[in-house]
């Protein structure tokens, strides 16, 4: 397993940054209030509420904030305000030297997937879960579960689906947003999934995009040596089976048909109302049965 940064306790400092898209300031402020009400201190990086067209500040400003956050000696977590697009413009220029001396939980998902991969390649687990401006939109139950996860309280995940491919697996949990996984191929943040349990989710894509991206993973050799596959929410799709001829589940099963690893569908994470925290880089056990599946942490 990758190294776990120290879990948070009340009074610990969380840094808030906007390394990708421009943010909704009101939602971010509500997210900050949720963190403060849970007993954490919050510091906002200098350019968090800037905008530069679609981006949360210029590339140079976002890089400056990101490096500031990595280097911070008192902070215990870096909470990204939103995804969108932009992290990959600046990711390769980061210096992780100070971070390794003072590791922190990096928190976010969607475009932040690439940042989680960079943390993994530098030896550390991170938290794949709602970005800060998405936190106020979740139910109180999910807000509580995400905030509790910052302190190391993980319950594992359960799911129900009739599409499951049965089996058990053990390995490191890696993955994130499907588009971002594909876009890491051939870059400095490409990961080796051999023997790993891959997790995927996606939002607002037509089914042919899903098909094309999974095919790209397959052609790149990213699926053949998996220990297991965990499928989250594929939400707000812009095409349905009546148009494309296959559902998301059927597309995934078709691309993985020749492989023997288990596949569990419909887990509660992604761009939907159900978005549990996943510890990226942690050792997990996956059990997939006829109509149900469970992911347990081996922390």
C-alpha positions in Angstrom: 0.0 0.0 0.0 1.1 3.6 -0.6 1.8 5.6 2.5 -1.2 7.1 4.4 -0.8 10.7 5.3 -1.7 11.4 8.9 -5.5 11.4 9.5 -7.1 14.6 10.7 -8.2 15.5 14.1 -10.2 18.5 15.3 -8.3 21.7 15.1 -6.2 20.5 12.1 -5.7 22.8 9.1 -7.3 22.2 5.7 -6.0 24.2 2.7 -8.6 25.1 0.0 -7.4 25.5 -3.6 -8.9 25.8 -7.1 -6.4 24.0 -9.4 -8.9 23.3 -12.2 -12.1 25.1 -13.2 -13.6 28.4 -12.0 -15.7 28.0 -8.9 -19.0 28.9 -7.5 -17.9 31.1 -4.5 -21.1 30.7 -2.6 -21.0 26.9 -2.7 -17.3 26.8 -1.7 -18.1 29.1 1.2 -20.8 26.7 2.3 -18.3 23.8 2.0 -15.8 25.7 4.1 -18.6 26.2 6.8 -19.2 22.4 6.8 -15.5 21.8 7.5 -15.3 24.5 10.2 -18.5 23.2 11.8 -16.8 19.8 11.9 -14.0 21.3 14.0 -11.3 21.9 11.3 -9.4 25.1 10.6 -9.6 26.3 7.0 -7.1 28.4 5.0 -7.9 29.6 1.5 -5.1 29.7 -1.0 -4.5 33.2 -2.5 -6.0 32.6 -5.9 -8.9 30.3 -4.9 -11.7 32.7 -6.0 -10.0 34.1 -9.1 -11.2 33.3 -12.5 -9.5 33.2 -15.9 -12.2 32.4 -18.5 -13.1 28.8 -17.7 -10.2 28.3 -15.3 -9.9 29.1 -11.6 -7.2 31.7 -12.2 -4.3 31.7 -14.8 -2.1 28.6 -15.1 0.7 30.4 -13.3 -1.6 31.4 -10.4 -3.0 27.9 -10.0 0.5 26.4 -10.1 1.6 28.9 -7.5 -1.3 27.9 -5.2 -0.8 24.2 -5.8 2.9 24.5 -4.9 2.1 26.6 -1.9 -0.3 23.9 -0.7 2.2 21.0 -1.3 4.9 22.9 0.6 2.8 24.1 3.5 4.3 22.8 6.8 1.2 23.1 9.0 -1.6 21.9 6.8 -3.0 18.4 7.1 -5.1 18.3 3.9 -5.5 20.0 0.5 -9.1 20.2 -0.5 -9.8 21.0 -4.1 -12.8 23.2 -4.7 -13.9 21.7 -8.1 -12.9 19.7 -11.1 -13.7 20.7 -14.6 -10.5 21.1 -16.5 -7.1 22.5 -15.9 -5.0 20.4 -13.5 -3.0 18.7 -16.2 -1.8 22.1 -17.5 0.3 22.5 -14.3 0.7 19.0 -12.8 4.1 18.2 -14.4 5.7 21.3 -13.0 5.1 20.5 -9.3 7.9 19.8 -6.9 6.9 17.1 -4.3 10.0 17.4 -2.2 8.4 19.3 0.7 5.2 17.3 0.5 7.1 14.1 1.2 8.4 15.7 4.4 5.0 16.9 5.4 2.4 14.7 3.6 -1.2 15.7 3.5 -4.4 14.3 2.3 -5.2 15.5 -1.2 -9.0 15.5 -1.7 -11.1 15.7 -4.8 -12.3 13.8 -7.9 -13.2 14.3 -11.6 -10.4 16.4 -13.1 -8.5 16.0 -9.8 -8.1 12.3 -10.7 -4.7 13.3 -12.3 -3.6 14.9 -9.1 -4.5 11.8 -7.1 -2.4 9.8 -9.6 0.6 12.1 -9.1 0.3 11.7 -5.3 0.3 7.9 -5.8 3.4 8.0 -8.0 5.1 10.0 -5.2 4.2 7.3 -2.7 1.0 8.5 -1.0 -2.7 7.6 -0.7 -5.3 10.3 -1.4 -9.0 10.7 -1.1 -11.3 10.4 -4.1 -14.5 12.1 -3.1 -16.6 15.2 -3.6 -14.9 18.4 -4.4 -15.6 21.2 -1.9 -18.2 23.0 -3.9 -20.1 19.7 -4.4 -20.1 18.9 -0.7 -23.1 21.2 0.2 -25.2 19.6 -2.5 -25.0 16.1 -1.0 -27.3 14.8 1.7 -26.4 15.3 5.3 -25.6 11.6 5.6 -23.0 11.7 2.8 -21.6 15.0 4.0 -21.0 13.3 7.4 -19.5 10.2 5.9 -17.0 12.2 3.8 -16.0 14.5 6.7 -15.6 11.4 9.0 -13.3 9.8 6.4 -10.9 12.7 6.9 -10.3 11.3 10.4 -9.8 7.8 9.2 -13.3 6.4 9.6 -13.9 4.3 6.5 -16.8 1.8 6.3 -16.1 0.3 2.9 -18.7 0.3 0.1 -21.5 -2.0 -0.8 -23.5 -2.2 -4.1 -26.3 -4.2 -5.7 -26.5 -5.1 -9.4 -27.7 -7.9 -11.6 -24.8 -7.3 -14.1 -22.0 -8.4 -11.7 -19.2 -10.7 -12.8 -18.5 -12.9 -9.9 -15.3 -13.5 -8.0 -13.0 -12.1 -5.3 -9.9 -9.9 -5.6 -7.3 -8.2 -3.4 -5.0 -5.3 -4.4 -4.4 -1.6 -4.4 -7.4 0.5 -5.3 -6.6 2.9 -8.2 -8.7 4.8 -10.7 -11.1 7.8 -10.9 -12.9 9.5 -13.7 -12.8 7.5 -16.9 -11.9 10.4 -19.2 -9.0 11.3 -17.0 -7.7 7.7 -16.9 -7.6 7.7 -20.7 -5.9 11.1 -20.8 -3.1 10.0 -18.5 -1.9 7.3 -21.0 1.5 8.3 -22.4 2.1 11.0 -19.8 4.1 11.4 -16.6 1.0 10.4 -14.5 0.1 7.2 -16.4 -0.3 4.3 -13.8 0.4 0.6 -14.1 -2.8 -1.2 -13.2 -1.2 -4.7 -13.2 -2.7 -6.6 -10.2 -4.7 -3.6 -9.1 -8.4 -3.1 -8.5 -9.5 -0.3 -10.9 -12.4 1.9 -10.1 -14.2 4.1 -12.7 -17.0 6.7 -12.9 -18.2 9.2 -15.5 -20.7 12.0 -16.2 -22.5 13.6 -19.1 -21.0 11.5 -21.9 -22.7 9.7 -24.8 -22.5 6.0 -24.7 -20.2 5.9 -27.8 -17.7 8.0 -25.8 -17.8 5.5 -23.0 -17.3 2.7 -25.5 -14.4 4.5 -27.1 -12.6 5.2 -23.8 -12.9 1.7 -22.6 -11.7 0.4 -25.9 -8.7 2.8 -25.5 -7.9 1.4 -22.1 -8.1 -2.1 -23.5 -6.0 -1.4 -26.6 -3.4 0.2 -24.3 -3.2 -3.0 -22.2 -4.8 -1.4 -19.1 -7.5 -4.0 -18.6 -5.9 -7.3 -19.2 -4.0 -7.7 -16.0 -6.5 -6.1 -13.5 -7.2 -7.9 -10.3 -10.8 -6.5 -10.3 -13.0 -3.7 -11.6 -15.2 -1.5 -9.5 -17.8 0.5 -11.4 -19.4 3.6 -9.9 -22.0 6.0 -11.1 -22.3 6.8 -14.8 -24.6 9.7 -14.5 -26.4 12.2 -16.8 -25.5 10.3 -19.9 -26.5 12.0 -23.1 -27.4 8.8 -25.0 -29.3 5.7 -23.9 -29.4 2.1 -25.0 -32.2 2.7 -27.5 -29.8 4.9 -29.5 -26.6 3.0 -29.1 -27.7 -0.6 -28.6 -25.8 -1.3 -25.4 -26.0 0.0 -21.9 -22.9 1.1 -19.9 -22.9 -2.3 -18.1 -23.0 -4.2 -21.4 -20.2 -2.1 -22.9 -18.0 -2.8 -19.9 -18.8 -6.5 -19.8 -18.1 -6.8 -23.6 -14.7 -5.2 -23.3 -13.8 -7.4 -20.3 -15.4 -10.6 -21.5 -12.1 -12.4 -22.2 -10.6 -11.6 -18.8 -11.3 -13.5 -15.6 -11.4 -10.7 -13.0 -14.5 -9.9 -11.0 -16.6 -6.8 -11.8 -18.9 -5.1 -9.3 -21.4 -2.5 -10.7 -23.3 0.5 -9.3 -21.1 1.4 -6.4 -22.0 4.7 -4.6 -19.4 7.1 -6.0 -19.2 9.5 -8.9 -21.0 12.6 -10.2 -24.3 11.6 -8.7 -26.1 12.2 -5.4 -24.2 9.2 -3.9 -20.6 10.0 -3.6 -18.7 8.0 -0.9 -15.0 8.6 -0.3 -12.5 6.1 -1.7 -8.9 5.9 -0.5 -6.9 6.0 -3.7 -3.8 3.7 -3.3 -5.1 1.7 -0.4 -5.2 -2.1 -0.2 -8.7 -3.4 -0.5 -10.6 -6.7 -0.8 -13.4 -7.0 -3.4 -16.1 -9.6 -3.2 -18.6 -9.8 -6.0 -21.6 -12.1 -5.8 -24.7 -12.6 -7.9 -26.6 -9.4 -7.0 -24.3 -7.7 -4.6 -20.7 -6.6 -4.1 -18.6 -5.3 -1.3 -15.3 -3.4 -1.1 -13.4 -3.6 2.2 -10.3 -1.7 3.2 -7.3 -3.5 4.6 -5.8 -0.4 6.3 
